[in-house]
Amino acid sequence: MNNAISRPAEIKALAGARAFPPLILVLFHFCEGHGYRGAPWFDLPVAKGYLWVEFFFTLSGFVLTYVYASKVQGFWRGRAWFAFLKARLARLYPLHLFMLFVILAMVIALRALATHGGYVSIYDEPYHPINTWQTFIANLFLVQAWNVFGYLSWNGASWFVSVEFLLCLLFPVYLLFARGGWWSGTVLVVGGALALAALASPRYGLDLTFHNGIFRGMAAFAVGVGMAMLHASIRARRIDVSNLACSALQAAVLAWLIYAIYETGWSHRPADIDTALPIMALVFVLAFDRGFLAEALQTRVPRVLGEWSYAIYMGQTAVLQFLRHAQMHLYPAPTTIVFGRPWAAWEPIWHWLEPALLVVAAVAWGWLLFTLIEKPANTALRKWFAGARGGAAA
């Protein structure tokens, strides 16, 4: 059967919902490394911004199940699974590979500048990812976050892609549950949420990446798979979920999320599960493509940013590392006169302007990566895979 014919309709609200989490993650990584702003209204949502990774794992589980659940038999015969893996690698790998070499080029260039300038490169500071040939090879094969190393490496953000690749390999196992209907969907949602709660530690909360990030991803992915099954069950029973009902559910989840962000204390604590739950619940309440929030996310700006979201996320490390270099070696000295005032006098303004400009830079860089690397590489690989299938059939 032609995939274009059998593929379910796109859920536009979920496509638009991908727009803003990468921007929050950019701010989270900036503030973790460069200091928070000293304002709770800003600091609390940004400090818990790392939890939007749960949104992406849940969204991935939901969308992949939504699209592929009807092909479960083919997955276990192998052919559909291999086609699925090719499609996912065409989506994930080219940009990952490109950014791996971008970081390699930055390491070489900034270390050369450090040698020439007689200072220590940012890549030789203790807080940066570990860039060795062993970790480079692990990144090439997308296994760097499979509890192989005790640290992030190269493009640190790509730990997510490593876990996502593992989830693609395991996807047929998740699809077995898709035959169980609403009851197995409920088990997956509850089981995934309980697993996340069990993973949250007093020291790190749910901020698990190179160590146990695979289990974090598996749990949130299970929630998404379960939500897709519940969504399918509602559609199969032709239950009419009205626009008003969707708006009420979306308002309730947003209120839950705001309460969790501002009333459960600072981040990186077990209580972060209270914020992760409404973040994951957003996937389900948006999946009916109705309601005020779903309609807002279907507008042009979220849809476009959502299309660039993977590139924004994957490109952020290069932007953040260049900013670190600039702060240490390119910014003016406190006494340097800038526009008639010492640089120190501008710092209170720059304190807020810097993260705003960072987000703009991350979006612009993400657009370039999407336009020049991600989209053409994805298109070329899909055509190549399709040609290879056609040749084999002939």
NULO-398107 format. One record per residue (C-alpha): residue number from 1; chain; x, z, y. Coordinates in Angstrom, 3 decimals. Layout:
BEGIN
@n->NUM&chain->A&x->X&z->Z&y->Y
...
***
This chain:
BEGIN
@n->1&chain->A&x->0.000&z->0.000&y->0.000
@n->2&chain->A&x->1.219&z->-0.815&y->3.508
@n->3&chain->A&x->2.509&z->2.351&y->5.201
@n->4&chain->A&x->1.222&z->1.178&y->8.579
@n->5&chain->A&x->-2.284&z->1.056&y->7.137
@n->6&chain->A&x->-2.150&z->4.311&y->5.157
@n->7&chain->A&x->-0.398&z->6.388&y->7.822
@n->8&chain->A&x->-2.755&z->8.962&y->9.444
@n->9&chain->A&x->-3.505&z->8.730&y->13.141
@n->10&chain->A&x->-1.001&z->10.338&y->15.502
@n->11&chain->A&x->-1.943&z->13.759&y->16.874
@n->12&chain->A&x->-1.119&z->13.145&y->20.519
@n->13&chain->A&x->-1.221&z->16.786&y->21.616
@n->14&chain->A&x->1.477&z->17.695&y->19.103
@n->15&chain->A&x->3.625&z->14.802&y->20.307
@n->16&chain->A&x->3.325&z->16.141&y->23.865
@n->17&chain->A&x->3.878&z->19.728&y->22.731
@n->18&chain->A&x->7.476&z->18.842&y->21.876
@n->19&chain->A&x->8.229&z->18.368&y->25.577
@n->20&chain->A&x->8.966&z->21.862&y->26.862
@n->21&chain->A&x->10.565&z->23.909&y->24.026
@n->22&chain->A&x->13.944&z->22.100&y->24.348
@n->23&chain->A&x->14.025&z->22.926&y->28.058
@n->24&chain->A&x->13.414&z->26.606&y->27.322
@n->25&chain->A&x->16.156&z->26.472&y->24.669
@n->26&chain->A&x->18.570&z->24.950&y->27.201
@n->27&chain->A&x->17.861&z->27.854&y->29.569
@n->28&chain->A&x->18.227&z->30.354&y->26.723
@n->29&chain->A&x->21.655&z->29.037&y->25.744
@n->30&chain->A&x->22.721&z->28.939&y->29.395
@n->31&chain->A&x->21.633&z->32.500&y->30.133
@n->32&chain->A&x->23.087&z->33.888&y->26.904
@n->33&chain->A&x->26.468&z->32.471&y->27.846
@n->34&chain->A&x->26.380&z->32.705&y->31.630
@n->35&chain->A&x->24.213&z->35.726&y->32.391
@n->36&chain->A&x->20.534&z->36.297&y->33.091
@n->37&chain->A&x->18.954&z->36.119&y->36.540
@n->38&chain->A&x->17.897&z->39.759&y->36.920
@n->39&chain->A&x->14.174&z->38.943&y->37.213
@n->40&chain->A&x->11.913&z->39.993&y->34.291
@n->41&chain->A&x->9.351&z->37.226&y->34.946
@n->42&chain->A&x->12.125&z->34.705&y->34.192
@n->43&chain->A&x->14.459&z->36.613&y->31.908
@n->44&chain->A&x->11.955&z->37.753&y->29.267
@n->45&chain->A&x->10.553&z->34.305&y->28.349
@n->46&chain->A&x->14.043&z->32.785&y->28.477
@n->47&chain->A&x->15.609&z->35.555&y->26.358
@n->48&chain->A&x->12.945&z->34.907&y->23.714
@n->49&chain->A&x->13.365&z->31.166&y->24.155
@n->50&chain->A&x->15.337&z->30.866&y->20.915
@n->51&chain->A&x->12.055&z->31.489&y->19.069
@n->52&chain->A&x->10.840&z->28.003&y->19.998
@n->53&chain->A&x->12.957&z->26.821&y->17.073
@n->54&chain->A&x->10.157&z->28.352&y->14.969
@n->55&chain->A&x->7.792&z->25.975&y->16.741
@n->56&chain->A&x->9.872&z->22.969&y->15.700
@n->57&chain->A&x->10.218&z->24.061&y->12.074
@n->58&chain->A&x->6.480&z->24.735&y->11.911
@n->59&chain->A&x->5.683&z->21.445&y->13.646
@n->60&chain->A&x->7.939&z->19.601&y->11.198
@n->61&chain->A&x->6.213&z->21.162&y->8.193
@n->62&chain->A&x->2.797&z->20.367&y->9.641
@n->63&chain->A&x->3.468&z->16.753&y->10.619
@n->64&chain->A&x->5.336&z->15.809&y->7.450
@n->65&chain->A&x->2.563&z->17.262&y->5.278
@n->66&chain->A&x->-0.082&z->15.585&y->7.445
@n->67&chain->A&x->1.612&z->12.222&y->6.930
@n->68&chain->A&x->2.863&z->12.471&y->3.341
@n->69&chain->A&x->0.505&z->14.806&y->1.456
@n->70&chain->A&x->-1.390&z->11.878&y->-0.078
@n->71&chain->A&x->1.872&z->10.588&y->-1.589
@n->72&chain->A&x->2.716&z->13.711&y->-3.589
@n->73&chain->A&x->2.764&z->11.888&y->-6.952
@n->74&chain->A&x->5.150&z->9.269&y->-5.608
@n->75&chain->A&x->7.524&z->11.967&y->-4.396
@n->76&chain->A&x->7.946&z->13.336&y->-7.891
@n->77&chain->A&x->8.533&z->9.852&y->-9.300
@n->78&chain->A&x->11.382&z->9.510&y->-6.819
@n->79&chain->A&x->10.619&z->6.273&y->-4.985
@n->80&chain->A&x->8.528&z->7.781&y->-2.180
@n->81&chain->A&x->10.969&z->10.675&y->-1.819
@n->82&chain->A&x->13.955&z->8.359&y->-1.352
@n->83&chain->A&x->12.013&z->6.296&y->1.190
@n->84&chain->A&x->11.094&z->9.526&y->2.979
@n->85&chain->A&x->14.729&z->10.714&y->3.034
@n->86&chain->A&x->15.872&z->7.385&y->4.452
@n->87&chain->A&x->13.253&z->7.558&y->7.186
@n->88&chain->A&x->14.197&z->11.140&y->8.082
@n->89&chain->A&x->17.931&z->10.406&y->8.102
@n->90&chain->A&x->17.303&z->7.359&y->10.298
@n->91&chain->A&x->15.589&z->9.759&y->12.703
@n->92&chain->A&x->18.017&z->12.690&y->12.538
@n->93&chain->A&x->21.481&z->11.467&y->11.660
@n->94&chain->A&x->22.572&z->8.855&y->14.247
@n->95&chain->A&x->22.258&z->11.190&y->17.218
@n->96&chain->A&x->23.817&z->14.050&y->15.262
@n->97&chain->A&x->26.785&z->11.839&y->14.379
@n->98&chain->A&x->27.160&z->10.558&y->17.938
@n->99&chain->A&x->27.114&z->14.067&y->19.423
@n->100&chain->A&x->29.650&z->15.235&y->16.830
@n->101&chain->A&x->32.096&z->12.631&y->18.146
@n->102&chain->A&x->31.168&z->13.407&y->21.774
@n->103&chain->A&x->32.178&z->17.023&y->21.204
@n->104&chain->A&x->35.354&z->15.861&y->19.445
@n->105&chain->A&x->36.219&z->13.746&y->22.485
@n->106&chain->A&x->35.507&z->16.693&y->24.799
@n->107&chain->A&x->37.743&z->18.989&y->22.743
@n->108&chain->A&x->40.623&z->16.509&y->22.951
@n->109&chain->A&x->40.132&z->15.766&y->26.656
@n->110&chain->A&x->39.608&z->19.331&y->27.885
@n->111&chain->A&x->42.490&z->20.682&y->25.813
@n->112&chain->A&x->44.732&z->17.987&y->27.310
@n->113&chain->A&x->43.599&z->18.993&y->30.810
@n->114&chain->A&x->44.281&z->22.652&y->29.964
@n->115&chain->A&x->47.792&z->21.830&y->28.786
@n->116&chain->A&x->48.444&z->19.805&y->31.923
@n->117&chain->A&x->46.971&z->22.510&y->34.191
@n->118&chain->A&x->48.602&z->25.451&y->32.446
@n->119&chain->A&x->45.407&z->27.294&y->31.569
@n->120&chain->A&x->43.430&z->28.092&y->28.394
@n->121&chain->A&x->40.851&z->25.521&y->27.301
@n->122&chain->A&x->37.277&z->26.698&y->26.839
@n->123&chain->A&x->37.626&z->25.614&y->23.204
@n->124&chain->A&x->40.295&z->28.239&y->22.679
@n->125&chain->A&x->38.094&z->31.050&y->24.002
@n->126&chain->A&x->36.673&z->33.379&y->21.303
@n->127&chain->A&x->32.992&z->32.776&y->22.076
@n->128&chain->A&x->32.969&z->29.011&y->21.421
@n->129&chain->A&x->32.036&z->27.246&y->18.174
@n->130&chain->A&x->34.888&z->26.916&y->15.689
@n->131&chain->A&x->36.118&z->23.325&y->15.665
@n->132&chain->A&x->38.219&z->22.735&y->12.530
@n->133&chain->A&x->38.575&z->19.760&y->10.197
@n->134&chain->A&x->36.721&z->21.688&y->7.474
@n->135&chain->A&x->33.715&z->22.287&y->9.723
@n->136&chain->A&x->33.893&z->18.670&y->10.930
@n->137&chain->A&x->33.498&z->17.419&y->7.354
@n->138&chain->A&x->30.645&z->19.870&y->6.757
@n->139&chain->A&x->28.930&z->18.522&y->9.878
@n->140&chain->A&x->29.377&z->14.955&y->8.625
@n->141&chain->A&x->27.457&z->15.879&y->5.478
@n->142&chain->A&x->24.903&z->18.080&y->7.311
@n->143&chain->A&x->25.693&z->21.208&y->5.298
@n->144&chain->A&x->27.301&z->23.272&y->8.080
@n->145&chain->A&x->24.391&z->25.734&y->8.287
@n->146&chain->A&x->23.884&z->26.230&y->4.539
@n->147&chain->A&x->25.585&z->29.662&y->4.617
@n->148&chain->A&x->28.923&z->27.872&y->4.142
@n->149&chain->A&x->30.689&z->29.219&y->7.246
@n->150&chain->A&x->30.384&z->32.457&y->9.179
@n->151&chain->A&x->30.157&z->30.782&y->12.576
@n->152&chain->A&x->28.727&z->27.831&y->14.491
@n->153&chain->A&x->30.866&z->24.713&y->14.716
@n->154&chain->A&x->31.242&z->21.616&y->16.909
@n->155&chain->A&x->27.761&z->20.803&y->18.264
@n->156&chain->A&x->26.327&z->24.258&y->17.681
@n->157&chain->A&x->22.738&z->23.070&y->18.230
@n->158&chain->A&x->23.037&z->20.836&y->15.160
@n->159&chain->A&x->22.588&z->23.826&y->12.844
@n->160&chain->A&x->18.898&z->22.985&y->13.210
@n->161&chain->A&x->19.482&z->19.453&y->11.873
@n->162&chain->A&x->21.434&z->20.857&y->8.935
@n->163&chain->A&x->18.510&z->23.102&y->7.996
@n->164&chain->A&x->16.002&z->20.308&y->8.622
@n->165&chain->A&x->17.948&z->18.100&y->6.206
@n->166&chain->A&x->17.718&z->20.797&y->3.535
@n->167&chain->A&x->13.970&z->21.059&y->4.149
@n->168&chain->A&x->13.665&z->17.294&y->3.624
@n->169&chain->A&x->15.397&z->17.676&y->0.264
@n->170&chain->A&x->13.017&z->20.495&y->-0.656
@n->171&chain->A&x->9.900&z->18.804&y->0.707
@n->172&chain->A&x->8.535&z->17.684&y->-2.720
@n->173&chain->A&x->8.413&z->21.360&y->-3.733
@n->174&chain->A&x->6.338&z->22.187&y->-0.677
@n->175&chain->A&x->4.056&z->19.235&y->-1.425
@n->176&chain->A&x->3.190&z->20.773&y->-4.794
@n->177&chain->A&x->1.219&z->23.374&y->-2.861
@n->178&chain->A&x->-0.614&z->20.638&y->-0.969
@n->179&chain->A&x->-2.760&z->20.056&y->-4.048
@n->180&chain->A&x->-4.123&z->23.598&y->-3.923
@n->181&chain->A&x->-6.394&z->23.207&y->-0.897
@n->182&chain->A&x->-7.190&z->25.861&y->1.648
@n->183&chain->A&x->-6.284&z->28.824&y->-0.578
@n->184&chain->A&x->-2.698&z->27.701&y->-1.193
@n->185&chain->A&x->-2.473&z->26.777&y->2.478
@n->186&chain->A&x->-3.419&z->30.329&y->3.376
@n->187&chain->A&x->-0.810&z->31.673&y->0.953
@n->188&chain->A&x->1.882&z->29.531&y->2.591
@n->189&chain->A&x->0.932&z->30.602&y->6.122
@n->190&chain->A&x->0.822&z->34.304&y->5.258
@n->191&chain->A&x->3.864&z->34.142&y->2.982
@n->192&chain->A&x->5.938&z->32.250&y->5.552
@n->193&chain->A&x->5.013&z->34.691&y->8.326
@n->194&chain->A&x->5.856&z->37.708&y->6.129
@n->195&chain->A&x->9.183&z->36.118&y->5.157
@n->196&chain->A&x->10.073&z->35.663&y->8.835
@n->197&chain->A&x->9.161&z->39.275&y->9.535
@n->198&chain->A&x->11.411&z->40.376&y->6.665
@n->199&chain->A&x->14.292&z->38.255&y->7.998
@n->200&chain->A&x->14.160&z->39.766&y->11.512
@n->201&chain->A&x->17.045&z->42.215&y->11.888
@n->202&chain->A&x->17.625&z->45.060&y->14.376
@n->203&chain->A&x->20.786&z->43.335&y->15.663
@n->204&chain->A&x->19.789&z->39.671&y->15.844
@n->205&chain->A&x->16.020&z->39.561&y->15.617
@n->206&chain->A&x->15.254&z->36.102&y->14.249
@n->207&chain->A&x->18.285&z->34.472&y->15.857
@n->208&chain->A&x->19.646&z->33.271&y->12.510
@n->209&chain->A&x->21.604&z->30.015&y->12.565
@n->210&chain->A&x->24.762&z->29.509&y->10.478
@n->211&chain->A&x->23.863&z->32.546&y->8.339
@n->212&chain->A&x->20.385&z->32.660&y->6.785
@n->213&chain->A&x->19.137&z->29.946&y->9.130
@n->214&chain->A&x->18.126&z->28.076&y->5.989
@n->215&chain->A&x->15.730&z->30.893&y->5.049
@n->216&chain->A&x->14.417&z->31.078&y->8.601
@n->217&chain->A&x->13.702&z->27.359&y->8.479
@n->218&chain->A&x->12.127&z->27.498&y->5.023
@n->219&chain->A&x->9.748&z->30.277&y->6.113
@n->220&chain->A&x->8.584&z->28.608&y->9.339
@n->221&chain->A&x->8.340&z->25.231&y->7.584
@n->222&chain->A&x->6.081&z->26.844&y->4.962
@n->223&chain->A&x->3.790&z->28.057&y->7.751
@n->224&chain->A&x->3.551&z->24.485&y->9.048
@n->225&chain->A&x->2.805&z->23.061&y->5.593
@n->226&chain->A&x->0.088&z->25.679&y->5.091
@n->227&chain->A&x->-1.447&z->24.940&y->8.492
@n->228&chain->A&x->-1.550&z->21.228&y->7.640
@n->229&chain->A&x->-3.440&z->22.022&y->4.454
@n->230&chain->A&x->-5.952&z->24.202&y->6.308
@n->231&chain->A&x->-6.355&z->21.444&y->8.896
@n->232&chain->A&x->-6.948&z->18.880&y->6.121
@n->233&chain->A&x->-9.503&z->21.172&y->4.469
@n->234&chain->A&x->-11.468&z->21.468&y->7.714
@n->235&chain->A&x->-11.420&z->17.695&y->8.188
@n->236&chain->A&x->-12.449&z->17.070&y->4.572
@n->237&chain->A&x->-15.489&z->19.302&y->5.018
@n->238&chain->A&x->-16.372&z->17.382&y->8.213
@n->239&chain->A&x->-16.507&z->20.603&y->10.183
@n->240&chain->A&x->-16.959&z->19.762&y->13.841
@n->241&chain->A&x->-14.450&z->21.755&y->15.884
@n->242&chain->A&x->-15.812&z->21.322&y->19.394
@n->243&chain->A&x->-13.820&z->20.922&y->22.572
@n->244&chain->A&x->-15.073&z->24.336&y->23.731
@n->245&chain->A&x->-13.988&z->26.029&y->20.493
@n->246&chain->A&x->-10.538&z->24.429&y->20.714
@n->247&chain->A&x->-10.187&z->25.504&y->24.353
@n->248&chain->A&x->-11.140&z->29.066&y->23.453
@n->249&chain->A&x->-8.619&z->29.163&y->20.590
@n->250&chain->A&x->-5.878&z->27.724&y->22.781
@n->251&chain->A&x->-6.603&z->30.229&y->25.549
@n->252&chain->A&x->-6.513&z->33.077&y->23.020
@n->253&chain->A&x->-3.158&z->31.958&y->21.568
@n->254&chain->A&x->-1.664&z->31.505&y->25.046
@n->255&chain->A&x->-2.837&z->35.006&y->26.020
@n->256&chain->A&x->-1.344&z->36.362&y->22.779
@n->257&chain->A&x->1.944&z->34.597&y->23.522
@n->258&chain->A&x->2.168&z->35.859&y->27.114
@n->259&chain->A&x->1.389&z->39.397&y->25.992
@n->260&chain->A&x->4.066&z->39.225&y->23.268
@n->261&chain->A&x->6.704&z->37.883&y->25.655
@n->262&chain->A&x->6.176&z->40.486&y->28.354
@n->263&chain->A&x->5.007&z->43.540&y->26.427
@n->264&chain->A&x->7.235&z->43.710&y->23.339
@n->265&chain->A&x->10.534&z->44.433&y->25.077
@n->266&chain->A&x->13.835&z->42.603&y->25.131
@n->267&chain->A&x->14.750&z->39.937&y->22.610
@n->268&chain->A&x->16.845&z->39.945&y->19.436
@n->269&chain->A&x->14.837&z->42.734&y->17.851
@n->270&chain->A&x->12.468&z->42.811&y->14.861
@n->271&chain->A&x->9.593&z->42.802&y->17.382
@n->272&chain->A&x->10.454&z->39.156&y->18.128
@n->273&chain->A&x->8.197&z->38.239&y->15.209
@n->274&chain->A&x->5.304&z->39.165&y->17.533
@n->275&chain->A&x->6.340&z->36.273&y->19.798
@n->276&chain->A&x->7.143&z->33.865&y->16.966
@n->277&chain->A&x->3.626&z->34.155&y->15.490
@n->278&chain->A&x->1.694&z->32.796&y->18.513
@n->279&chain->A&x->4.383&z->30.139&y->19.035
@n->280&chain->A&x->3.726&z->28.885&y->15.499
@n->281&chain->A&x->-0.035&z->29.269&y->15.929
@n->282&chain->A&x->0.104&z->26.773&y->18.806
@n->283&chain->A&x->0.720&z->24.013&y->16.259
@n->284&chain->A&x->-2.600&z->24.673&y->14.530
@n->285&chain->A&x->-4.761&z->25.085&y->17.646
@n->286&chain->A&x->-3.380&z->21.857&y->19.117
@n->287&chain->A&x->-3.760&z->19.857&y->15.911
@n->288&chain->A&x->-7.390&z->18.928&y->16.553
@n->289&chain->A&x->-6.395&z->17.033&y->19.715
@n->290&chain->A&x->-9.148&z->18.751&y->21.691
@n->291&chain->A&x->-9.250&z->21.558&y->24.231
@n->292&chain->A&x->-7.795&z->22.013&y->27.695
@n->293&chain->A&x->-4.208&z->22.533&y->26.555
@n->294&chain->A&x->-4.286&z->19.617&y->24.114
@n->295&chain->A&x->-5.640&z->17.359&y->26.837
@n->296&chain->A&x->-2.898&z->18.460&y->29.249
@n->297&chain->A&x->-0.230&z->17.710&y->26.638
@n->298&chain->A&x->-1.610&z->14.211&y->26.097
@n->299&chain->A&x->-0.754&z->13.183&y->29.659
@n->300&chain->A&x->2.191&z->10.932&y->30.463
@n->301&chain->A&x->4.904&z->13.444&y->31.430
@n->302&chain->A&x->4.645&z->15.637&y->28.293
@n->303&chain->A&x->4.386&z->12.574&y->26.062
@n->304&chain->A&x->7.548&z->11.037&y->27.553
@n->305&chain->A&x->9.499&z->14.320&y->27.494
@n->306&chain->A&x->8.287&z->14.875&y->23.946
@n->307&chain->A&x->9.736&z->11.502&y->22.984
@n->308&chain->A&x->13.083&z->12.566&y->24.447
@n->309&chain->A&x->12.908&z->16.119&y->23.082
@n->310&chain->A&x->15.271&z->15.667&y->20.115
@n->311&chain->A&x->17.866&z->13.998&y->22.335
@n->312&chain->A&x->17.553&z->16.751&y->24.961
@n->313&chain->A&x->18.030&z->19.403&y->22.296
@n->314&chain->A&x->20.976&z->17.697&y->20.604
@n->315&chain->A&x->22.687&z->16.796&y->23.863
@n->316&chain->A&x->22.578&z->20.238&y->25.439
@n->317&chain->A&x->25.845&z->21.517&y->23.931
@n->318&chain->A&x->27.933&z->18.910&y->25.747
@n->319&chain->A&x->26.224&z->19.719&y->29.060
@n->320&chain->A&x->26.630&z->23.468&y->28.586
@n->321&chain->A&x->30.280&z->23.185&y->27.580
@n->322&chain->A&x->31.091&z->20.965&y->30.545
@n->323&chain->A&x->29.348&z->23.512&y->32.789
@n->324&chain->A&x->31.494&z->26.285&y->31.301
@n->325&chain->A&x->34.620&z->24.256&y->32.062
@n->326&chain->A&x->33.370&z->23.595&y->35.604
@n->327&chain->A&x->32.640&z->27.268&y->36.237
@n->328&chain->A&x->36.122&z->28.281&y->35.133
@n->329&chain->A&x->38.197&z->25.475&y->36.634
@n->330&chain->A&x->36.227&z->23.293&y->39.088
@n->331&chain->A&x->34.007&z->25.630&y->41.120
@n->332&chain->A&x->35.284&z->26.676&y->44.564
@n->333&chain->A&x->37.079&z->29.992&y->44.990
@n->334&chain->A&x->34.943&z->32.746&y->46.619
@n->335&chain->A&x->36.763&z->32.309&y->49.962
@n->336&chain->A&x->36.575&z->28.498&y->50.023
@n->337&chain->A&x->34.479&z->27.233&y->52.952
@n->338&chain->A&x->31.556&z->25.100&y->51.786
@n->339&chain->A&x->29.210&z->23.699&y->54.458
@n->340&chain->A&x->30.558&z->26.170&y->56.979
@n->341&chain->A&x->30.230&z->29.291&y->54.823
@n->342&chain->A&x->32.415&z->30.925&y->52.157
@n->343&chain->A&x->31.381&z->29.976&y->48.630
@n->344&chain->A&x->30.630&z->33.652&y->47.935
@n->345&chain->A&x->27.852&z->33.493&y->50.552
@n->346&chain->A&x->26.204&z->30.611&y->48.671
@n->347&chain->A&x->26.292&z->32.369&y->45.297
@n->348&chain->A&x->22.849&z->34.085&y->45.537
@n->349&chain->A&x->21.260&z->30.669&y->46.079
@n->350&chain->A&x->23.475&z->28.987&y->43.477
@n->351&chain->A&x->22.540&z->31.747&y->41.020
@n->352&chain->A&x->19.046&z->30.218&y->40.836
@n->353&chain->A&x->19.872&z->26.621&y->41.657
@n->354&chain->A&x->22.379&z->26.291&y->38.826
@n->355&chain->A&x->19.919&z->26.661&y->35.895
@n->356&chain->A&x->17.431&z->24.359&y->37.623
@n->357&chain->A&x->20.086&z->21.638&y->38.018
@n->358&chain->A&x->21.157&z->22.245&y->34.426
@n->359&chain->A&x->17.650&z->21.419&y->33.179
@n->360&chain->A&x->17.624&z->18.237&y->35.281
@n->361&chain->A&x->21.034&z->17.253&y->33.869
@n->362&chain->A&x->19.908&z->18.001&y->30.292
@n->363&chain->A&x->16.812&z->15.817&y->30.732
@n->364&chain->A&x->18.824&z->12.947&y->32.273
@n->365&chain->A&x->21.445&z->13.154&y->29.496
@n->366&chain->A&x->18.673&z->13.343&y->26.898
@n->367&chain->A&x->17.054&z->10.223&y->28.326
@n->368&chain->A&x->20.355&z->8.351&y->28.089
@n->369&chain->A&x->20.903&z->9.513&y->24.518
@n->370&chain->A&x->17.369&z->8.538&y->23.529
@n->371&chain->A&x->17.553&z->5.132&y->25.206
@n->372&chain->A&x->21.065&z->4.119&y->24.187
@n->373&chain->A&x->21.592&z->5.898&y->20.849
@n->374&chain->A&x->18.586&z->7.495&y->19.168
@n->375&chain->A&x->15.937&z->4.799&y->19.576
@n->376&chain->A&x->18.065&z->1.686&y->18.869
@n->377&chain->A&x->19.864&z->3.359&y->15.943
@n->378&chain->A&x->16.572&z->4.510&y->14.416
@n->379&chain->A&x->15.083&z->1.032&y->14.773
@n->380&chain->A&x->18.159&z->-0.663&y->13.312
@n->381&chain->A&x->18.373&z->1.679&y->10.326
@n->382&chain->A&x->14.682&z->1.318&y->9.510
@n->383&chain->A&x->15.006&z->-2.469&y->9.589
@n->384&chain->A&x->18.088&z->-2.287&y->7.396
@n->385&chain->A&x->16.363&z->-0.002&y->4.875
@n->386&chain->A&x->13.288&z->-2.272&y->4.885
@n->387&chain->A&x->15.519&z->-5.313&y->4.292
@n->388&chain->A&x->17.307&z->-3.575&y->1.452
@n->389&chain->A&x->13.947&z->-2.756&y->-0.177
@n->390&chain->A&x->12.822&z->-6.355&y->0.230
@n->391&chain->A&x->16.056&z->-7.657&y->-1.297
@n->392&chain->A&x->15.784&z->-5.305&y->-4.237
@n->393&chain->A&x->12.176&z->-6.341&y->-4.853
@n->394&chain->A&x->13.146&z->-10.021&y->-4.730
***
